[in-house]
């Protein structure tokens, strides 16, 4: 008791000082809850802002013409299952889709024989510093030149650092609705020289909204081959890039599914602003 009498006045004094200095949020108190009750944790730290950059997946959502369609069908539809005296009504769905469905990253294996599969890529590659370039002025189906990339980089106020993820906002999803057949064909993208420019700058991964990193046809094949040659890759099918363009640096997080020997990996892409 004598020990408590010596400690309590000091605790009260500290709490009063915290109130006077406006730091009540930084002062934590604990107390025991009555037996049999549950308590909720209360966070006092400022939460980071998360921005979802992923496309929605649904039955027959658009996919690249080279890949199978996305098929999502009910499997378990809340029919009752009984164990003892307890009934469970659960739900689940069966999914059939490409490893390049939705928002996804291409593995080196996708670019040619001998490349690493998606399960062999270090997770650190998908947790990087990043920023987004504004290329929303480009025409549909256009090939973006090195000069346009350099101008966008200067206007962003950023510089590409070794290992960066660079996202490219072309406003494609805003101009062509997801359900529009043109969405699979009329996208703009990088020229072959622009892919090499990114690699020369130290960019390890770049990301686009469309189903391919370059305009449809030969340019797209060249861009994929260049990624394989330079040891870089790209993310396709991003969305909501208008929420991060011009906002400076952020932490890009996009962990792909761990598919054994996969040529790509669907991911939940997120921008984290501290």
ROVO-266468 format. One line per 2 residues: number of its first residue (from 0); their letters; for each residue x, y, z of N, C-alpha, C. Coordinates in steps of 0.02 Angstrom, whole numbers, plus 50000, padded with zeros to 5 digits. Layout:
NUM = A = X:Y:Z:X:Y:Z:X:Y:Z ~ ...
This chain:
0 = XX = 50041:49940:50000:50000:50000:50000:50043:50063:50000 ~ 50097:50061:50038:50140:50119:50040:50171:50132:49972
2 = XX = 50185:50077:49935:50212:50084:49868:50161:50118:49822 ~ 50098:50098:49825:50047:50128:49783:50037:50201:49798
4 = XX = 50040:50218:49864:50031:50288:49883:50087:50332:49854 ~ 50145:50303:49846:50200:50343:49818:50197:50349:49742
6 = XX = 50166:50299:49707:50163:50299:49635:50104:50339:49608 ~ 50045:50333:49639:49984:50364:49612:49989:50439:49605
8 = XX = 50014:50477:49654:50017:50550:49645:50058:50569:49584 ~ 50113:50531:49572:50155:50546:49513:50117:50533:49449
10 = XX = 50079:50478:49446:50039:50462:49386:49988:50516:49372 ~ 49955:50541:49425:49906:50594:49417:49938:50657:49390
12 = XX = 49998:50673:49416:50034:50732:49394:50051:50728:49320 ~ 50075:50668:49297:50093:50659:49227:50031:50668:49183
14 = XX = 49974:50639:49205:49912:50646:49166:49891:50719:49162 ~ 49896:50756:49215:49878:50827:49214:49923:50866:49167
16 = XX = 49988:50850:49167:50034:50883:49122:50017:50868:49050 ~ 49999:50805:49037:49980:50786:48968:49919:50825:48945
18 = XX = 49870:50833:48989:49810:50871:48971:49828:50943:48954 ~ 49870:50974:48997:49888:51043:48986:49927:51053:48921
20 = XX = 49966:51004:48900:50007:51011:48840:49971:50986:48778 ~ 49908:50965:48785:49869:50941:48727:49892:50875:48701
22 = XX = 49924:50835:48741:49951:50771:48718:49913:50712:48749 ~ 49849:50720:48759:49810:50666:48790:49814:50603:48749
24 = XX = 49814:50611:48681:49816:50552:48637:49879:50512:48645 ~ 49932:50546:48669:49996:50511:48676:50002:50477:48744
26 = XX = 49954:50491:48789:49956:50462:48856:49910:50403:48858 ~ 49936:50345:48871:49897:50284:48871:49885:50261:48942
28 = XX = 49825:50242:48957:49809:50213:49022:49779:50145:49011 ~ 49791:50101:49057:49763:50034:49052:49726:50018:49116
30 = XX = 49676:49978:49109:49640:49954:49167:49614:49885:49152 ~ 49606:49846:49203:49582:49779:49194:49507:49779:49181
32 = XX = 49487:49737:49133:49416:49730:49119:49387:49678:49165 ~ 49323:49684:49180:49290:49634:49222:49297:49565:49189
34 = XX = 49302:49513:49227:49307:49445:49200:49250:49431:49151 ~ 49267:49398:49095:49216:49377:49047:49198:49429:48996
36 = XX = 49229:49489:48997:49214:49540:48948:49269:49545:48896 ~ 49252:49573:48837:49300:49582:48784:49314:49657:48775
38 = XX = 49375:49672:48757:49394:49741:48748:49415:49752:48676 ~ 49407:49814:48652:49428:49833:48584:49492:49873:48588
40 = XX = 49538:49859:48542:49600:49898:48539:49586:49965:48506 ~ 49614:50018:48532:49605:50084:48505:49672:50110:48480
42 = XX = 49676:50125:48416:49739:50149:48387:49745:50224:48398 ~ 49802:50245:48422:49815:50316:48433:49859:50345:48379
44 = XX = 49893:50302:48340:49938:50327:48288:49898:50347:48227 ~ 49925:50393:48188:49894:50416:48127:49898:50360:48075
46 = XX = 49842:50343:48044:49840:50288:47996:49865:50313:47928 ~ 49903:50271:47892:49923:50290:47825:49862:50287:47778
48 = XX = 49868:50322:47722:49814:50321:47672:49828:50267:47621 ~ 49779:50225:47608:49785:50172:47559:49740:50187:47499
50 = XX = 49767:50181:47439:49728:50193:47378:49727:50129:47337 ~ 49668:50104:47324:49661:50042:47285:49673:50056:47211
52 = XX = 49719:50020:47181:49735:50029:47110:49717:49967:47069 ~ 49672:49926:47096:49656:49862:47065:49588:49864:47028
54 = XX = 49584:49824:46977:49521:49815:46941:49478:49764:46975 ~ 49414:49772:46968:49366:49724:46995:49364:49662:46950
56 = XX = 49362:49604:46982:49353:49541:46945:49281:49517:46953 ~ 49251:49497:46898:49183:49470:46901:49174:49423:46842
58 = XX = 49119:49386:46842:49107:49337:46789:49108:49371:46720 ~ 49151:49345:46677:49159:49370:46609:49187:49441:46606
60 = XX = 49223:49462:46658:49256:49527:46654:49308:49524:46597 ~ 49318:49579:46562:49361:49579:46502:49432:49554:46516
62 = XX = 49459:49517:46470:49527:49491:46474:49562:49502:46407 ~ 49627:49494:46407:49664:49499:46344:49640:49445:46296
64 = XX = 49633:49460:46232:49608:49411:46184:49649:49346:46182 ~ 49713:49349:46202:49755:49289:46201:49741:49242:46260
66 = XX = 49704:49266:46309:49696:49228:46371:49623:49205:46379 ~ 49613:49153:46419:49544:49128:46430:49503:49178:46469
68 = XX = 49437:49174:46464:49394:49221:46500:49393:49206:46575 ~ 49371:49257:46612:49361:49249:46684:49292:49218:46695
70 = XX = 49291:49161:46729:49227:49128:46744:49221:49119:46819 ~ 49169:49147:46847:49156:49141:46920:49085:49115:46928
72 = XX = 49080:49057:46959:49014:49025:46967:49004:49004:47039 ~ 48943:49005:47063:48929:48983:47132:48947:48909:47142
74 = XX = 48975:48895:47199:48992:48826:47217:48955:48804:47279 ~ 48958:48845:47329:48924:48831:47393:48877:48890:47406
76 = XX = 48811:48878:47407:48763:48932:47407:48721:48933:47471 ~ 48755:48932:47528:48722:48938:47593:48676:48880:47609
78 = XX = 48684:48824:47575:48645:48766:47595:48668:48743:47664 ~ 48622:48722:47706:48640:48706:47776:48684:48644:47782
80 = XX = 48734:48649:47825:48778:48593:47842:48776:48587:47918 ~ 48767:48526:47942:48758:48517:48013:48814:48475:48043
82 = XX = 48839:48498:48100:48888:48460:48139:48864:48462:48211 ~ 48843:48404:48236:48813:48402:48303:48747:48440:48302
84 = XX = 48742:48489:48346:48681:48530:48349:48690:48598:48316 ~ 48746:48607:48280:48762:48672:48249:48754:48669:48174
86 = XX = 48720:48720:48147:48710:48725:48074:48752:48782:48047 ~ 48787:48769:47992:48827:48820:47958:48799:48829:47888
88 = XX = 48792:48892:47867:48770:48908:47799:48825:48952:47767 ~ 48870:48920:47732:48928:48956:47703:48919:48964:47628
90 = XX = 48960:49008:47599:48959:49020:47527:49029:49019:47499 ~ 49037:48996:47438:49101:48998:47404:49088:48997:47329
92 = XX = 49140:49015:47291:49134:49019:47218:49190:48981:47185 ~ 49178:48954:47127:49229:48921:47086:49255:48972:47036
94 = XX = 49321:48979:47031:49352:49027:46985:49393:48991:46932 ~ 49384:49012:46871:49425:48987:46815:49449:49049:46776
96 = XX = 49514:49058:46774:49541:49118:46740:49615:49109:46725 ~ 49641:49153:46685:49712:49153:46669:49753:49180:46727
98 = XX = 49818:49163:46727:49862:49195:46777:49879:49266:46757 ~ 49847:49290:46703:49853:49360:46681:49784:49394:46684
100 = XX = 49742:49372:46729:49675:49402:46735:49677:49463:46781 ~ 49634:49510:46765:49628:49569:46808:49693:49608:46813
102 = XX = 49702:49641:46869:49764:49676:46883:49817:49624:46899 ~ 49870:49622:46860:49920:49569:46868:49989:49593:46846
104 = XX = 50039:49555:46864:50108:49568:46843:50132:49510:46800 ~ 50170:49526:46749:50199:49474:46706:50264:49449:46737
106 = XX = 50273:49384:46740:50335:49355:46762:50382:49349:46702 ~ 50449:49347:46714:50496:49338:46658:50480:49277:46615
108 = XX = 50451:49226:46645:50432:49166:46608:50384:49183:46551 ~ 50345:49235:46559:50297:49255:46508:50332:49280:46445
110 = XX = 50393:49305:46452:50429:49335:46396:50469:49285:46355 ~ 50476:49224:46381:50513:49174:46343:50536:49116:46386
112 = XX = 50555:49061:46356:50579:49002:46393:50640:49019:46435 ~ 50643:48989:46494:50700:49000:46539:50691:49056:46588
114 = XX = 50639:49097:46580:50628:49152:46627:50600:49127:46693 ~ 50611:49165:46746:50585:49146:46812:50509:49147:46813
116 = XX = 50479:49100:46849:50406:49100:46858:50388:49147:46915 ~ 50324:49161:46921:50302:49212:46969:50318:49193:47041
118 = XX = 50318:49129:47057:50333:49108:47125:50407:49114:47142 ~ 50448:49129:47092:50520:49136:47103:50542:49208:47110
120 = XX = 50497:49255:47101:50513:49326:47105:50512:49348:47177 ~ 50565:49382:47202:50565:49404:47272:50508:49452:47287
122 = XX = 50477:49443:47346:50422:49486:47366:50444:49559:47370 ~ 50508:49571:47384:50532:49639:47390:50522:49679:47325
124 = XX = 50519:49644:47268:50508:49678:47205:50439:49711:47201 ~ 50394:49688:47243:50325:49712:47240:50307:49756:47300
126 = XX = 50359:49780:47333:50351:49826:47391:50404:49879:47382 ~ 50389:49931:47343:50440:49977:47321:50417:50050:47327
128 = XX = 50465:50094:47320:50450:50165:47311:50423:50175:47241 ~ 50375:50220:47233:50343:50228:47168:50316:50299:47160
130 = XX = 50300:50315:47097:50263:50376:47081:50229:50365:47014 ~ 50186:50412:46995:50145:50402:46935:50156:50461:46887
132 = XX = 50170:50446:46824:50179:50497:46773:50113:50511:46737 ~ 50102:50574:46720:50041:50594:46686:50052:50593:46610
134 = XX = 50021:50544:46577:50024:50538:46505:49953:50536:46476 ~ 49908:50571:46511:49838:50569:46494:49822:50604:46428
136 = XX = 49871:50640:46401:49860:50676:46338:49867:50632:46276 ~ 49895:50572:46284:49910:50531:46226:49846:50507:46191
138 = XX = 49849:50503:46126:49792:50480:46087:49782:50404:46096 ~ 49721:50381:46088:49708:50309:46090:49747:50275:46035
140 = XX = 49779:50219:46052:49818:50182:46004:49887:50211:45989 ~ 49905:50267:46022:49968:50300:46008:50026:50266:46043
142 = XX = 50085:50276:46015:50148:50251:46043:50184:50309:46076 ~ 50200:50302:46140:50230:50356:46179:50305:50358:46169
144 = XX = 50331:50415:46150:50402:50423:46135:50442:50436:46198 ~ 50508:50432:46190:50554:50449:46245:50546:50522:46265
146 = XX = 50539:50566:46215:50531:50638:46229:50469:50650:46272 ~ 50414:50615:46258:50354:50623:46298:50365:50597:46369
148 = XX = 50401:50543:46376:50417:50516:46442:50460:50565:46481 ~ 50510:50594:46448:50553:50642:46482:50515:50704:46504
150 = XX = 50470:50728:46462:50429:50786:46481:50385:50770:46541 ~ 50353:50711:46540:50310:50691:46596:50350:50685:46660
152 = XX = 50411:50660:46655:50454:50652:46714:50472:50721:46743 ~ 50491:50768:46700:50508:50835:46724:50447:50867:46757
154 = XX = 50389:50861:46726:50328:50891:46754:50308:50860:46820 ~ 50328:50797:46832:50311:50763:46895:50353:50789:46953
156 = XX = 50411:50818:46937:50456:50841:46989:50494:50784:47022 ~ 50491:50725:46993:50525:50666:47021:50585:50647:46979
158 = XX = 50623:50601:47005:50676:50568:46967:50670:50493:46978 ~ 50686:50455:46927:50681:50382:46933:50743:50357:46968
160 = XX = 50732:50321:47023:50787:50292:47062:50790:50217:47049 ~ 50848:50190:47062:50858:50118:47052:50806:50078:47091
162 = XX = 50771:50034:47057:50721:49991:47089:50652:50021:47095 ~ 50641:50081:47068:50575:50112:47071:50523:50074:47031
164 = XX = 50461:50080:47054:50403:50062:47013:50374:50127:46985 ~ 50365:50130:46920:50339:50190:46887:50272:50174:46856
166 = XX = 50219:50206:46879:50152:50195:46851:50138:50248:46799 ~ 50102:50229:46747:50090:50273:46689:50015:50285:46680
168 = XX = 49994:50345:46696:49923:50363:46690:49909:50389:46620 ~ 49871:50350:46581:49853:50370:46513:49778:50386:46508
170 = XX = 49743:50386:46564:49671:50400:46566:49632:50354:46520 ~ 49658:50295:46510:49625:50248:46463:49558:50225:46491
172 = XX = 49557:50207:46555:49494:50182:46585:49441:50237:46588 ~ 49461:50299:46589:49413:50354:46589:49384:50367:46520
174 = XX = 49423:50352:46469:49402:50367:46401:49365:50309:46368 ~ 49383:50248:46387:49352:50189:46357:49323:50146:46413
176 = XX = 49258:50139:46417:49227:50099:46470:49252:50027:46469 ~ 49254:49998:46527:49279:49930:46535:49243:49880:46491
178 = XX = 49178:49889:46483:49137:49842:46445:49138:49855:46370 ~ 49168:49911:46349:49172:49928:46279:49222:49882:46244
180 = XX = 49204:49851:46187:49250:49806:46151:49317:49840:46134 ~ 49317:49906:46127:49379:49941:46110:49430:49936:46167
182 = XX = 49406:49921:46228:49451:49919:46286:49506:49866:46276 ~ 49491:49814:46239:49540:49761:46227:49588:49775:46169
184 = XX = 49577:49831:46134:49616:49841:46072:49645:49911:46063 ~ 49610:49963:46083:49627:50031:46062:49669:50069:46113
186 = XX = 49706:50035:46154:49744:50068:46207:49809:50099:46181 ~ 49830:50155:46210:49896:50181:46196:49948:50143:46236
188 = XX = 50012:50156:46225:50064:50122:46263:50133:50147:46244 ~ 50183:50112:46269:50252:50134:46261:50282:50112:46194
190 = XX = 50324:50155:46167:50366:50135:46111:50422:50090:46137 ~ 50455:50054:46092:50511:50012:46112:50565:50053:46145
192 = XX = 50579:50112:46118:50630:50155:46146:50612:50178:46217 ~ 50548:50189:46230:50527:50211:46297:50535:50156:46348
194 = XX = 50525:50092:46328:50537:50036:46373:50611:50035:46393 ~ 50655:50041:46343:50727:50041:46358:50746:50102:46400
196 = XX = 50714:50158:46388:50727:50219:46427:50712:50207:46501 ~ 50656:50175:46516:50639:50159:46585:50691:50113:46616
198 = XX = 50712:50062:46578:50762:50015:46604:50828:50051:46616 ~ 50847:50095:46570:50910:50132:46578:50909:50176:46640
200 = XX = 50850:50200:46658:50843:50244:46717:50844:50206:46783 ~ 50837:50140:46780:50837:50099:46841:50769:50075:46863
202 = XX = 50717:50091:46823:50650:50067:46840:50648:49991:46834 ~ 50622:49958:46885:50619:49885:46884:50551:49859:46862
204 = XX = 50499:49896:46879:50431:49878:46859:50394:49941:46839 ~ 50359:49940:46783:50314:49995:46766:50243:49967:46759
206 = XX = 50194:50010:46765:50125:49986:46765:50080:50028:46721 ~ 50032:49995:46689:49985:50028:46643:49914:50006:46659
208 = XX = 49866:50043:46632:49795:50027:46642:49771:49973:46593 ~ 49801:49970:46535:49777:49926:46482:49798:49854:46492
210 = XX = 49777:49811:46445:49794:49740:46449:49864:49726:46422 ~ 49896:49777:46395:49964:49770:46368:50002:49835:46380
212 = XX = 50069:49832:46382:50108:49892:46396:50120:49937:46336 ~ 50106:49911:46276:50117:49948:46214:50058:49937:46168
214 = XX = 50050:49980:46118:49993:49972:46072:49990:49902:46041 ~ 49930:49881:46025:49918:49813:46000:49959:49799:45937
216 = XX = 49983:49737:45932:50020:49716:45873:50094:49711:45885 ~ 50134:49728:45835:50206:49719:45838:50238:49759:45895
218 = XX = 50214:49820:45907:50243:49861:45960:50235:49826:46028 ~ 50179:49793:46038:50168:49757:46101:50215:49698:46108
220 = XX = 50226:49662:46053:50274:49607:46055:50344:49632:46070 ~ 50362:49688:46039:50429:49717:46051:50438:49738:46124
222 = XX = 50385:49767:46153:50390:49789:46223:50399:49730:46270 ~ 50363:49676:46257:50370:49616:46299:50440:49586:46292
224 = XX = 50464:49582:46230:50532:49554:46219:50584:49598:46253 ~ 50575:49664:46250:50623:49709:46281:50624:49701:46357
226 = XX = 50567:49690:46387:50564:49678:46459:50605:49616:46477 ~ 50597:49564:46436:50635:49503:46448:50710:49514:46441
228 = XX = 50729:49552:46390:50800:49565:46377:50831:49608:46432 ~ 50793:49655:46458:50821:49703:46506:50812:49682:46579
230 = XX = 50776:49627:46591:50767:49604:46659:50719:49647:46700 ~ 50671:49677:46666:50619:49715:46701:50552:49684:46684
232 = XX = 50499:49710:46714:50433:49684:46697:50381:49740:46705 ~ 50318:49722:46697:50265:49772:46700:50201:49743:46730
234 = XX = 50161:49788:46755:50095:49772:46782:50043:49796:46733 ~ 49994:49755:46719:49940:49772:46673:49873:49772:46710
236 = XX = 49826:49811:46684:49759:49811:46713:49751:49852:46776 ~ 49793:49904:46784:49785:49948:46842:49723:49992:46834
238 = XX = 49700:50019:46889:49641:50063:46888:49651:50119:46939 ~ 49612:50172:46932:49611:50226:46982:49678:50263:46987
240 = XX = 49717:50263:46934:49781:50298:46936:49772:50373:46942 ~ 49714:50398:46924:49702:50470:46932:49705:50492:47004
242 = XX = 49700:50445:47051:49703:50461:47122:49775:50468:47148 ~ 49824:50447:47108:49893:50450:47131:49937:50492:47086
244 = XX = 49915:50507:47024:49956:50547:46979:49964:50617:47007 ~ 50025:50643:47005:50038:50710:47031:50041:50715:47106
246 = XX = 50038:50659:47141:50037:50660:47215:50106:50645:47245 ~ 50158:50643:47203:50224:50629:47230:50236:50555:47241
248 = XX = 50284:50541:47283:50303:50472:47296:50256:50438:47346 ~ 50251:50373:47337:50212:50332:47383:50243:50263:47383
250 = XX = 50220:50221:47427:50242:50151:47430:50195:50109:47388 ~ 50222:50076:47337:50180:50031:47298:50183:49962:47328
252 = XX = 50123:49932:47337:50118:49865:47364:50073:49825:47317 ~ 50099:49770:47291:50059:49729:47246:50086:49658:47244
254 = XX = 50068:49618:47294:50095:49550:47298:50054:49503:47255 ~ 50086:49469:47206:50049:49423:47162:50035:49357:47197
256 = XX = 49985:49322:47172:49970:49256:47197:50030:49210:47186 ~ 50041:49166:47233:50099:49120:47230:50079:49058:47189
258 = XX = 50082:49066:47123:50062:49012:47077:50125:48974:47055 ~ 50127:48911:47071:50186:48871:47053:50196:48872:46977
260 = XX = 50257:48893:46958:50277:48896:46887:50232:48943:46846 ~ 50199:48990:46880:50155:49036:46845:50192:49085:46800
262 = XX = 50160:49104:46745:50189:49153:46699:50168:49224:46717 ~ 50125:49230:46766:50102:49295:46790:50066:49286:46856
264 = XX = 50044:49341:46885:50010:49335:46949:49960:49391:46961 ~ 49895:49375:46965:49846:49425:46985:49864:49453:47053
266 = XX = 49852:49518:47063:49872:49550:47126:49820:49602:47147 ~ 49822:49620:47211:49785:49677:47236:49835:49734:47242
268 = XX = 49835:49779:47194:49883:49834:47192:49859:49892:47234 ~ 49904:49920:47274:49886:49972:47322:49942:50024:47324
270 = XX = 49923:50087:47330:49971:50141:47344:49963:50161:47417 ~ 50018:50164:47452:50017:50182:47523:50053:50250:47531
272 = XX = 50016:50299:47557:50044:50365:47572:50053:50370:47647 ~ 50114:50380:47670:50129:50384:47741:50100:50448:47770
